[in-house]
């Protein structure tokens, strides 16, 4: 009736030996693409690069208030003085002639 052994094969896994590594490589590629895309979207959302600054040397008789009022005529001078202090790491608005200050461009 039945031919013994003619079409019987030993039981083996249907997978090939390195097939799991191929799938791991695909997942690694997908994860890397997600990381790169997330990084790019974060740069766009956060504005990309650091804000540009200009450098000013303090002249005799100038103060942060007078510099902010002259450089940003339409803006609130108090906010600009605070921004200049934070950008330069100053603990107070006291500055001296000859100091170099970074001013935000916007």
Beta strands, then each sheet from edge to edge (+ up, - down):
strand 1: 53-57
strand 2: 100-104
sheet 1: 1+ 2-
end
